[in-house]
């Protein structure tokens, strides 16, 4: 049973006023709020378990190490990875993608090689690959999209024929909400022996991920967009790739033996986890993933679809509104503009009415260039949002648009 009130009760940050107005938080694609269980998990770690992991003989260190490794096992089970050591903890999706680009990318790139991305990538899944291409005098190939924000699969097929060393695609676009047909795209790439990295930053809070079913080679996400803390995320990689890849960063923990002449490296996953990790955030991430599992992806998706449909229908009635991202397969993200009103001005007025939205290019400048706009106003919904909040939001948008036009 999906009990919205009970869910909202778990999120203390939702129950506050800003500028003396009840907060309406629609900036969930940037980061979600955190349930009490996560806040308490982190607090418990510092009150009772705080200790450096993996290198202590003492009780607390062993407890913390066990909790950290349990978090890895749980993350693996959450996305159905075959082995726990296929999970590399990072500080977020950005670091996970950089790890793959630096390590796997450098292992595969040769002068003139190419890498294939899509036209709707977040800068985090674009710039690392672009820079790698620059380093190797290679070519960044870009799968185009149409006006609705859908990938052009025919163009994708042709670009695959250029044999890029890797395909890097977003599962769900943060700027447009498009949910890409990643399983099909992975199969098409694999038919040509091309590995695929999926940027799952906008997926993990909304839809069940099964890396074996997708058959992706890499999958990246951050905890903080999925009710977890900032400073934790992960890179899933198939064992065969992670085994073959060179370390990404060097230092403590990732080594086996060190002399002045030579260093040998630790086994997976530690080979890729140099230095002291963000232990409390990883433990918080585990609690967040458990929150999602307990709530249930089906219930989350049903509720968020209802919010998306309701908000889209309400906003559609506003004269001069333009939506960016109208793919049939769409997450609970609405990017829009009204007439000539600048998104920043609209966002600022909404803020004064207690409504948190994001304005600007959403770290996807190439998407904004495609539509020839400076940015959009983006409202993104999470499991705890309500249709009542949407009513407040739509009324506020109407009022602000009148004031600004
Ligand atoms: N990819 C996508 C699609 C995103 O939306 C984001 C965050 N906006 C990222 C990657 C990067 O995530 P982080 O900043 O948490 O590393």
Boltz pocket constraint, residues with backbone or C-beta under 6 A from the ligand:
constraints:
  - pocket:
      binder: B
      contacts: [[A, 29], [A, 30], [A, 91], [A, 92], [A, 93], [A, 94], [A, 95], [A, 122], [A, 124], [A, 125], [A, 170], [A, 172], [A, 173], [A, 174], [A, 199], [A, 201], [A, 202], [A, 222], [A, 224], [A, 362], [A, 363]]
      max_distance: 6.0
